[in-house]
Every structure is written in C-alpha cells, then in structure tokens.
C-alpha cells in the first residue's frame, strides 16, 4: 500500500530543526515526560460507550465541568469545591475524554519516535492503535445524541478521534516504526475503514462539526490509499471546499461566532495540511480568508483578556492557555502576521505564574478551558513540534483598537488604551448556535463588566433556554417574546479616537423594526433606541394583525447600588409563555413606573461573578412613551451565582429611549458632571445643536458641554466650551449587506413551496413508511420497517385525526425528569406531535402526546390557553402498537379566510431496548433540507419547523360551525 502523507513534512529536516538545544526541544522533553506513566501502565481506554447526561461531568453544586483525570475513571474532582464525585453518569462522561486522550497520546508517541527514534515511544503508539482496533466493533452504535458513532455519542467526536488515529499511524509509517506494518493493516480494516464509512454516512450541512467530519474522512481515505474516494469527497458539492466558501465570512471568521470559529478553524488547519501534502492549494481569495481566520477572533478581545461570550460560547475564556499560544504559532507559521506575533509576545510575557498542566490532560481537539497561566514554547503540543516555525517568533507589540466586522456582527469602540470596550451586536444570526440578541449592547471598563454577554452553559440543562433568550442579553424584545431568528444590519460605523459611533438595525418581532445608535466619547456613551413598524414587512396577516398594544422590554443593567426613583413593588411578568423567552427564570420581580429621567448607580461584576467597584458607573435614561422599570433575580453567567438585573418596559408601537452611561476614567475621576436627556422627537435641549432630533446634553469635567443628536449625514455633536464653539459630524454610513447562511433564512416560517402548494382535500388517508421516516442510527429497514396510518376527516363540523402506530409502545414514567438532557422526557417514548399553523406562517397550536392506558397525556408546545382537543387511546392486539384519536371543533382552529389550514403530524417510535428515540414518521414526508442531514431525527426534540407542513382544505362554507 502506497503511503499518502497527511502533513507536508520533511521529517529529516524537522529532526535537525528540533534537535537538543532548539527552542522546541523543551516541548519534546515535556511531551515525553507526560507519556512515562503510560509506557508500562494500563491504557485508559474505557470499556463502556461514552454517554451524555444532564448530571454527567458537572459539579452538582456549582454547575461547572469536573476535571478530567485520565487515571481516575471513577472519582471526578470539582476544582471549585475540591470534592470528588462518583456515579455512572460521571464515569460515562469520563469515557469521552479518555477515548480522545488516549488517541492523542498515540500521536504524541508517534511524533516523539519520528523525531527522536526511541523504540519505547513507537511501542506505546503501536499498543494504543492495536487495542483500539481490536475494541472498536465492541462499542454499540446506538442511543446517540447527534449522529452515528460507536465510542461516543456524537459523530464529530468520533471524527476528532479518528483523525488523531490516522495521524498516529501516518507518523509511524513515515518513521518506519517497528510493528507499524502489521498493526496498520489491522487498524485500517477494523477501525479506520468502518469508522470513516460511518462518519461519511452522516452530513451536518454547514455546521462547524461537519468540518471535522470532512477532514476525518478525507484523512482516512489518504491512509487507506483510496485516491479516487479522496478526490470525489473533496470536490463534492457539500465537501470541504464548499464548506469553507459558505462558512468563512469575508473577514475570515466562521459564521457561527468566535467559539465555533476556533473549533472549525482548527479542523480547517488539519484540512490545509492535508491539501498541501496532496500537492493541492486553495483559490487565492479563499486562502486569504483562511489566513485571516487566525487573527480575526482576537480582534474583539475583552479588556480582561477573555474571548467575547457571543452566541453559544463558554463564558469568560482566557486567551492565556496553551492552546491559544499554539493557535498563534501555527497561524504565524502559515503566514507571518505582526498581530499574531504581538499576541504571542503577550502570552509569553511571564506576567503570570505557571500553574497549568492542561496539556498533560488534553483531550485532543475537544478543548477543556483552564484558568490563565504563564506560557512558553515548552507548553505547546505535537502540532507545533512538527509544523510551527523552528525559530521563536520575533517579539512584537500590537495595541488594541476599535474594529468592525459587518458580517460576523462584531462592532467595537475602544477607549483608554483598550480598557473601555463598547460593542453592539448584529451581523449573521449564527444559525443554530446563534442567540436572539440583535442590537445587544456590551460595556466593559477594565475587569468590570457592566453589560455583558453571558454566553451559554450546559447544552443539556434547562438553563440553556435562559442563555438563549433575548431577555438574558441587553437587547430589545417585543411583548415578552424572544426575537425571531434573523440578522442585524450595520448602518454606520466610524471612530475618530475621541469620538465614534455604531448604528445597527434589525427586525425584532411583531412586525417591528428597531434601530440602535451608540456614540462613545471619553468617559461616556450615548445610547439611542428607536422602534416602529418595519417597512420591509408587507401588509401580511402578521402586519395587519399587529395592534398598538406593544411593550418593548430592554434589559439595561445588572445590579444597582441605588436607583432613582426607587419605590419598587412586587409584580408578575410571565412573558409570552415560551420557555425560550426567558421569563420563567425570573423571580422576586418588582416594578416601578418611570416619569422623566431615571438614574441607576450600577454595580459591575468581574469574570468570576464577584462584584466589581460599586460606584464607578452611572446610567441615566428617558423615553417618549410610558415607561416601567423592572428589577428581578435571574441566573448569573454560567458557573456564577444568581444576580439582579434591571430592564425597562416601553409601552407603545413606536418610540425612542435615550440613555447615557458614564464612568470614572483611568484617573478615577468622574468624566461627566451633568446629563440632560430629551427623548422627544424634534426636541433640542438648549437649542444649540442643528440636526433632526438632539437627544442629550452632557457636560464633562472640563466644563465643555456636548449636545448630541442624529443628523442626515449621521450623528452631530455640538461642543460648547467657555470661550469656544465647535462641532463634530460622525459619518461612516454603510450600504453593504450580506446573504443568510445555513438555516437562518426564515427557517421558523412556512416556506413558499408549502404556501403555494395545492391544498389537500379531506378526508385524507396516508400510510407512513420509509418515505416519511427520519432515522437515527438505523435505516427504516434496519429498524424493522415501522409504519403508522393517519386519517384526517371532517365529521359534523369537527376535525377528526386518528393515528394507528405499528411501533410497539414505550411510555415514560409519570413525573420523572428527563435524565439525559433538557428535552421533555416524552420525546423518548412512543407518541404523537401534532401542529396547526396560523395565518402568519407560524405554529399556533401544537402538542406532544403520549399514550397512557386509555388516555392521552398532552403537553402544549405553543404558549397560550387555546383549547386542547378531545383525545382517547387504545392498545392494538398483542401489544403490536397503539391507536389515538383527536377531535377539534372548527371554531377552535386557526383556519385562514380561504378555508385552508397548515397541519403536520409526527409519530415518535422508541423500542424498549433503547434509552433515546429511534426515529420519527412525518406526515409531510422526510425532510429534504440536506440529502443526508435532513433525513435524521437527532436533536429535534419536540420541535418541527412550519417550513415542512401540509395545507388542508377545510372549506369556507364550514367556517361558521
């Protein structure tokens, strides 16, 4: 078999470059020391399949991840409370880390043998690969969370694992290691080929995870010497190159945000090495985007040296970790960039104590974040040993600056040498990993976080719904409901050093559009929020139905030392009723009506959740509509204690809210002495400023008064000093726009094909089978060919729906929480989900139903007090299935004026030998969003998009019944 390398590496030259005395020699020495316990000891390869549960791997007290210790499979320590936790759920979570750790140690051992030639390292790598090959088929491909896999619960984890295994074998082959030939043949046959086939069978469209799947499969084809399969996969319309074109934005960032940029770009690094080793290259423009991707995620770095927690990101991740140093090293080796050199100088500056042994416990590319630590080249890993510059990167210095990335949505204005950080959220929604936080404001001064993005905690805990709500961010929402999925458009950006501004615009729901303007000066910022009817929304049913009963809610700050006015009274705020709206997480809610200008002496927090300085910033605001101030206790950022947050409610379909934040400067003196606000359109405080609507008059410590207001060209600031008068006009208007990516283009609405399809007449009788089946690990045939019969009919002014499912029956225990994740327990049981659409293209009524004896347990999936149907259930003979009947009055259904209604129904099926749902039968037919990904039932829970539904003709003559 011909060797097709995975890295563009001259091994002989690299041995000379990394010899004893080189700058990378300590790295090699450290990796060798970390392997010593494995040379003669038992390998930490788990017997069980890794399993994802709500409890597994997290401290039950603090909610933070437990430490991973490869030598401790049954005791798992919390660093926060210094206590070891035991239990099968923790052991099954440990199994994930142990698999990745062990595969990565095979690469470490193979790398050391390739460079130093010590037989003990070759023997260790061969032993790991041999044992994995023998055990791969023993792990079951069953009960997975996201895609088929044997050792893990998600396909992308097996992709990372397989990629490491391929690199270990490739390095052993390159170094002609003893024993590599025999183990390689067995490994290819028993693990690499079947694992690659399993991964290749599942496609995740434009997800960051699919980058790993693509690179793993391509690497496997190279190791298997299957050049034709490699070329076909690479050139496929949904292959790696197409993923890069779609996922990398013009600025080089990944469209799902910084966290998933780091993850996807690490996979792209492997892919680029693979292409180079194969003698291939990227088109120049795409290559530039890839190269920019090493720098772009650091452009928005927060003053406390953490990555912004935008979208689905972990909270307060420090860049002073070895994996970020390695990222910069590899980026600089790819294309020298002074900004990367500056970051490395910062990371290697010796300003902290070295206390991290994170690399010794690393789990390949499934990163585990650690606290900040001193770093040097000795902390790097095998990738740098083989592919980083042989010589240290020259020292450099880069000052933090204001930045705008229109597509990514990051727009930051910095002051005081980067210690003041003001950002306005926008850009692409981030698709499935995005948050409904368009127009959210962020404000940090040094380590103090006045307005912060909390990121996301555990994906399997109920609090995920809080972190993914608009209410958890400092962004506007309408009538208690989170914003709909969508993008925000950059309207203007300009920074002149002492003065700058950002303006963005977004649809926020209920047919409303909001524009938010942020003007940042020395020591203060002006914030203007304006809203009204969205002119882009046609006179559809949603626009026509919109009323003047509108309340805009805007979270404005965290806790406060003092508020004026302060006479709060207890109240209730249920929101729109959906868990994803966030209001279910509020308690101790209080409110007070606001007249005129309100003042809040805010309290900041630090990244640890501890309070910052108590009197360093003040917020003043006024509105031109009736206003209420809300105070409530809410979840804190992930891993932090509960906190107090304040929000304003603005009552009216159009209006404006003007606010001013001011803070003490670096000299610890207040920058602002006096603030006058006027939210009335056309009002000019003092009459000094020309323009459309001056909104704020701010007198600073030197006696200068700045009068702020919007102007036709952008933003006008009139400066009135004791003996002089001048003005500043901020411009920077933007006309560029961008196209949606992935699933962000109205994925939650009925699409045009459904709306224009010929309605189906009743009665409707359908047998659901293979063409309607959404699978998990097994195909429809492999699952035993489950079927269901659905009958929909009109009977005496009522709609009857009958479902007969030939799938057996598994019912969840009453009153038991789902131990696996934050979905309802009933999704992992036999049952039915039905959906009725509204005239504005959304689901108006929906329920999750499970048979229970002769009754049907129904849970509303759409908030509201709409009437549930009459329902009954019977079991089929010999326990071969079940039958449920539903009956609705026509008057209770949201039927359109043309006598049609959208409808869909999903039948869930789960055999008794599984813990998760095996598949679903869809009345409207198998999803076609992607030829492979759309045919799977993973992560669907009780959700179903209105974009996939049927239209039924009820008949206008029956609407009066």
FENHU-V476300 format. One record per residue. RES is the residue in one letter. SS is DSSP state (H for helix, E for strand, - for the rest). Layout:
BEGIN
RES,SS / RES,SS
END
This chain:
BEGIN
X,- / X,- / X,- / X,- / X,- / X,- / X,- / X,- / X,- / X,- / X,H / X,H / X,H / X,H / X,H / X,H / X,H / X,- / X,- / X,- / X,- / X,- / X,- / X,- / X,H / X,H / X,H / X,H / X,H / X,H / X,H / X,H / X,H / X,H / X,H / X,H / X,H / X,H / X,H / X,H / X,- / X,- / X,- / X,- / X,- / X,- / X,- / X,- / X,- / X,- / X,- / X,- / X,- / X,- / X,- / X,- / X,- / X,E / X,- / X,- / X,- / X,- / X,- / X,- / X,E / X,- / X,- / X,- / X,- / X,- / X,- / X,- / X,- / X,- / X,- / X,E / X,E / X,E / X,- / X,- / X,- / X,- / X,E / X,E / X,E / X,- / X,- / X,H / X,H / X,H / X,H / X,H / X,H / X,H / X,H / X,H / X,H / X,H / X,H / X,H / X,H / X,H / X,H / X,H / X,H / X,H / X,H / X,H / X,H / X,H / X,H / X,H / X,H / X,H / X,H / X,H / X,- / X,- / X,H / X,H / X,H / X,H / X,H / X,H / X,H / X,H / X,H / X,H / X,H / X,H / X,H / X,H / X,H / X,H / X,H / X,H / X,H / X,H / X,- / X,- / X,- / X,- / X,- / X,- / X,- / X,E / X,- / X,- / X,- / X,- / X,- / X,- / X,- / X,E / X,H / X,H / X,H / X,H / X,H / X,H / X,H / X,H / X,H / X,H / X,H / X,H / X,H / X,H / X,H / X,H / X,H / X,H / X,H / X,H / X,- / X,- / X,- / X,- / X,- / X,H / X,H / X,H / X,H / X,H / X,H / X,H / X,H / X,H / X,H / X,H / X,H / X,H / X,H / X,H / X,H / X,H / X,H / X,H / X,H / X,H / X,- / X,- / X,- / X,- / X,- / X,- / X,- / X,H / X,H / X,H / X,H / X,H / X,H / X,H / X,H / X,H / X,H / X,H / X,H / X,H / X,H / X,H / X,H / X,- / X,- / X,- / X,H / X,H / X,H / X,H / X,H / X,H / X,H / X,H / X,H / X,- / X,- / X,- / X,- / X,H / X,H / X,H / X,H / X,H / X,H / X,H / X,H / X,E / X,- / X,- / X,- / X,- / X,- / X,E / X,- / X,- / X,- / X,H / X,H / X,H / X,H / X,H / X,H / X,H / X,H / X,H / X,H / X,H / X,H / X,H / X,H / X,H / X,H / X,H / X,H / X,H / X,H / X,- / X,- / X,- / X,- / X,- / X,- / X,H / X,H / X,H / X,H / X,H / X,H / X,H / X,H / X,H / X,H / X,H / X,H / X,H / X,- / X,- / X,- / X,- / X,- / X,- / X,- / X,- / X,- / X,E / X,E / X,- / X,- / X,- / X,- / X,- / X,- / X,- / X,- / X,- / X,E / X,E / X,- / X,- / X,- / X,H / X,H / X,H / X,H / X,H / X,H / X,H / X,H / X,H / X,H / X,H / X,H / X,H / X,- / X,- / X,- / X,H / X,H / X,H / X,H / X,H / X,H / X,H / X,H / X,H / X,H / X,- / X,- / X,- / X,- / X,- / X,- / X,- / X,- / X,- / X,- / X,H / X,H / X,H / X,H / X,- / X,- / X,- / X,- / X,- / X,- / X,- / X,- / X,- / X,- / X,- / X,- / X,- / X,- / X,- / X,H / X,H / X,H / X,- / X,- / X,H / X,H / X,H / X,H / X,H / X,H / X,- / X,- / X,- / X,- / X,- / X,- / X,- / X,- / X,- / X,- / X,- / X,- / X,- / X,- / X,- / X,E / X,E / X,E / X,- / X,- / X,- / X,- / X,E / X,E / X,E / X,E / X,E / X,E / X,- / X,- / X,- / X,- / X,E / X,E / X,E / X,E / X,E / X,- / X,- / X,E / X,- / X,- / X,- / X,H / X,H / X,H / X,- / X,- / X,- / X,- / X,- / X,- / X,- / X,E / X,E / X,E / X,E / X,E / X,- / X,- / X,E / X,E / X,E / X,E / X,- / X,- / X,- / X,- / X,- / X,- / X,- / X,- / X,- / X,- / X,- / X,- / X,H / X,H / X,H / X,H / X,- / X,- / X,H / X,H / X,H / X,- / X,- / X,- / X,E / X,E / X,E / X,- / X,- / X,E / X,- / X,- / X,- / X,- / X,- / X,- / X,E / X,E / X,E / X,E / X,E / X,E / X,E / X,E / X,- / X,- / X,- / X,- / X,E / X,E / X,E / X,E / X,E / X,E / X,E / X,E / X,E / X,E / X,- / X,- / X,E / X,E / X,E / X,E / X,E / X,E / X,E / X,E / X,E / X,E / X,- / X,- / X,E / X,E / X,E / X,E / X,E / X,E / X,E / X,E / X,E / X,E / X,- / X,- / X,- / X,- / X,- / X,- / X,- / X,H / X,H / X,H / X,H / X,H / X,- / X,- / X,- / X,- / X,- / X,E / X,E / X,E / X,E / X,E / X,E / X,E / X,- / X,- / X,E / X,E / X,E / X,E / X,E / X,- / X,- / X,- / X,- / X,E / X,E / X,- / X,- / X,- / X,- / X,- / X,- / X,- / X,- / X,H / X,H / X,H / X,- / X,H / X,H / X,H / X,- / X,E / X,E / X,E / X,E / X,E / X,E / X,E / X,E / X,- / X,- / X,- / X,E / X,E / X,E / X,E / X,E / X,- / X,- / X,E / X,- / X,- / X,- / X,- / X,- / X,E / X,- / X,- / X,- / X,- / X,- / X,E / X,E / X,E / X,E / X,E / X,E / X,E / X,- / X,- / X,E / X,E / X,E / X,E / X,E / X,E / X,E / X,E / X,E / X,- / X,- / X,- / X,- / X,- / X,- / X,- / X,- / X,E / X,E / X,E / X,E / X,E / X,E / X,E / X,E / X,E / X,- / X,- / X,- / X,E / X,E / X,E / X,E / X,E / X,E / X,E / X,E / X,E / X,E / X,- / X,- / X,- / X,- / X,- / X,E / X,- / X,E / X,E / X,E / X,E / X,E / X,E / X,- / X,- / X,- / X,- / X,- / X,- / X,- / X,H / X,H / X,H / X,- / X,- / X,- / X,- / X,- / X,E / X,E / X,E / X,E / X,E / X,E / X,E / X,E / X,- / X,- / X,- / X,- / X,E / X,E / X,E / X,E / X,E / X,E / X,E / X,- / X,- / X,E / X,E / X,E / X,E / X,E / X,E / X,E / X,- / X,- / X,- / X,- / X,E / X,E / X,E / X,E / X,E / X,E / X,- / X,- / X,E / X,- / X,- / X,- / X,- / X,- / X,- / X,- / X,- / X,- / X,- / X,- / X,- / X,- / X,- / X,- / X,- / X,- / X,- / X,H / X,H / X,H / X,H / X,H / X,- / X,- / X,- / X,E / X,E / X,- / X,- / X,E / X,E / X,E / X,E / X,E / X,- / X,H / X,H / X,H / X,E / X,E / X,E / X,- / X,- / X,- / X,- / X,- / X,- / X,- / X,- / X,- / X,- / X,- / X,E / X,E / X,E / X,E / X,E / X,E / X,E / X,E / X,E / X,- / X,- / X,E / X,E / X,E / X,E / X,E / X,E / X,E / X,E / X,E / X,- / X,- / X,- / X,- / X,- / X,- / X,- / X,- / X,- / X,- / X,- / X,- / X,- / X,- / X,- / X,- / X,- / X,- / X,H / X,H / X,H / X,H / X,- / X,- / X,E / X,E / X,E / X,E / X,E / X,E / X,E / X,- / X,- / X,- / X,- / X,- / X,E / X,E / X,E / X,E / X,E / X,E / X,E / X,E / X,E / X,E / X,- / X,- / X,E / X,E / X,E / X,E / X,E / X,E / X,- / X,- / X,- / X,- / X,- / X,- / X,- / X,- / X,- / X,E / X,E / X,E / X,E / X,E / X,E / X,- / X,H / X,H / X,H / X,- / X,- / X,E / X,E / X,E / X,E / X,E / X,E / X,E / X,E / X,H / X,H / X,H / X,- / X,- / X,- / X,- / X,- / X,- / X,- / X,E / X,E / X,E / X,E / X,E / X,E / X,E / X,E / X,E / X,E / X,- / X,- / X,- / X,- / X,- / X,- / X,- / X,- / X,- / X,E / X,E / X,E / X,E / X,- / X,- / X,- / X,- / X,- / X,- / X,- / X,- / X,- / X,- / X,H / X,H / X,H / X,E / X,- / X,- / X,- / X,- / X,- / X,- / X,- / X,- / X,- / X,- / X,- / X,- / X,- / X,E / X,E / X,E / X,E / X,- / X,- / X,H / X,H / X,H / X,- / X,- / X,-
END
